[in-house]
Amino acid sequence: MGVNVRALSIVIGVAVIASIVIFYLVESGSPFRVCVPTEGAATTQHEQAIKSLDAVADIGIKLSTTLVGIGAAILLGFKSGLTLTTSIRGSILLATMCFLESALYAVLWRMRIAELWINDCLGLVVEPRLQYRFTAHFAFFLAGLFFLAFLLISATLTAPKSVHGESS
């Protein structure tokens, strides 16, 4: 079985270009407004919202890094018995890249949130710059799950390796 190197190269190239474009779009959000310290009931509402979103980002980071490790292990051949066709290799690669980028955007979002906490400006959590990062984190996580689903379907439909001496 030969790996279709050209197809994998195209997939990798498209994924890298899409990643660069998305990173540019996420980072090109409008600059922050002037910070007015949050007080009273608004502070409590923002704190609760930020804690909930932070919990989502935390789970996303943990799952993403775990799935990146699993994808890398499969690509390196630690799982024997799986026939790695071009579509399976491509979907593993794309899922791993999506989960890696999901973790990246979650970390970037959390860094900005920490900055808001330090400056006591929790009202800025609704700024587009923060929204783009969280949305990118969530979208890449969903894209990674999509590529994992494609991987499972592809692996299920791939004929298993025949073992010598076994009759079917």
N, C-alpha and C positions, 0 to 999 in steps of 0.2 A: 504494500500500500504506500503510495507516494503522497506526500503532502503537497497540496497545491500552493506553492510559495507565492505565486502572483496574487491569488485570491486573499491569502493572509496579509500580504503587504498592502493591498488595497484597503482591507478592513482596518488594519493598524493606522494607515495614513488618514483615512476618513475619521477615525476615532480621535486621533491626535489633533487634527484640524478643528473638529467640532469642540474638543476640550478647550483649545486656545480661544476660539470664538466665544464660548460660554463664559470662560474666565474673564475675558475682556468685558462682556456685557454685565456680568455680576459686579465687577469692580468699577464700572463706569456710572454707577448710581449717583444721584445728586449728592452734593456735599451736605454735611449735617448743618442744621440751622443753629442759631445761637442757643446755647443751653440755658434753660431756666430750671433751677432746681425744683424737683417734684415734691409737693407737700400734701398732707392730709389724706383724704380717702383715695385720691388718685395714686398716691404712693403704694397703698395696699393693693389696689387693683393691678398696678403695673408689676409689683413684686410677685403676685400670684400668677399672672400671665407669664412672666419671665421664667419662674420656677417650673411651670408646666412645659413650656417650650424647651427649657434646658434639659428636662427629663427626657423629652423626645429625642433631642440631639444626642444626649448621653447614650441612650439605647442604640441609636443609629450608629454612633461611633463604635460601640462595642461589637455590634453585629457586623458592621462593615469590615472592621479589621480582622475579625474571625473568618469571614467569608473570603477576604483577600488571601489570607494564609492558606485556606483550603484550596482556593483556585490555583495558587502558586504551587502547592504540593502536587496537585493533579497534573499541572503542566510539566513539572519536573519529573513526573513518572513514579511518584510514591504510591500511587494506587494502581496495582496491576490488574489485568483482566479487562480493562476498559479500552475499547478500540477508539483511538483518537483520530476521528475523521477530521477533515478541514472544517466542517460546520461545528463540530464539537470543540475543536481547538479555538476557533473564532469566538464561539459563545462563551467559553471559559475566559478567554482573554478580555472580551468586552465586559463581561460581568465583573471580573476582577478590577478592571479600570474604572467602571462605574462605582463600585463600592469604595475604591480608593479615593475617588473624587468626592464621593458623598462624605467620607470622613474628613477630607480636606475642608470642604465648605462648612461642615459642622464645627470644626475647630476655629475657622476664621470667624464664624458667627459668635461663638463663645468668647473669643478674644474681644470682639466689639462690645458684647454684653458686659464683660468685665470692665471695660472702659466706661460704660454708662454707669455702672455701680460706683466706680471710683469717683466719677464726677458728679454723682447724685443727680443724674439726668435721665431717669427711667422713662420719661415721656417720649424720648427719641427712639424708643423701640419700634415705633411705627414708621420710621424713616425708610425710604426705598432701599437704601444701601444695606440695611439689616434684613429687610424682607427678601431681597434678591438672594442673599447668602443662604437664608433658611430655605427658601424655595428651591434653590439649586441643590442643597443637601438632600431634600426630600425627593426631588425629581430624579437625581442620580441614583438614590436608593431604590426607587421604583423601577428605573431602567435596569439596574443590576438584577432585581428580582425577575424582570421580564426575560433577561438573557439566561438566568438560571432555569426558568421554566422552559425556554427554548432548548437549553442543554439537556434537560430531563426528557423532553419529547424526542430530541435527536438521538440520545443515547438509548432510549427505549426502542426506537425504530431501527437501530443499527444491529445487524446480525452479530450474535456473539461469536467469539473465537471458537473454533472447533478444537476439541481436545483429542489427541491421537488415541485411538483405541476405543473411542466412544461412538456408539451408533445411535442415530436418532429415530 
